[in-house]
C-alpha cells in the first residue's frame, strides 16, 4: 500500500452535535517514514476510537509518505484531536491549511 493511496473516511453522523458549533480543519503532514499496510491499519484503528470518543469525523489520505486530512466537529473536540496529531510520532512538518465554521 506504500505506493498507492490509503483513504480513511468516517461515515457516521452524530445528530447530537449542533451544526452551529461545527468547524472543520484541513492539514497536511509528512510521515516520519514510509508506512506499511499494518502501520496504516493501526493508525486507522486508533483514529476511529479517538474520533468516536470526541464526536469528530473526517477523511485521511495517505500516499508515499504524505498525509492530508480533513476533520470536522465541535471546536474544542476538533482541536483536542488536532493537538494529539501534532504530538503523534508518525507525523512531522504538520501544516494547518484551513479552519472554518461549517
Buried (B, 14 or more C-beta within 10 A) or exposed (E): BBEEEBEBEBEEEEEEBEEEEBBBBBBBBBBEEEBEEEBBBEBBEEBEEBBEEBBBBBBBBBBEEEBBBBBBBBEEBBBBBBEEBEEBEBBEEBEEEEBEEE
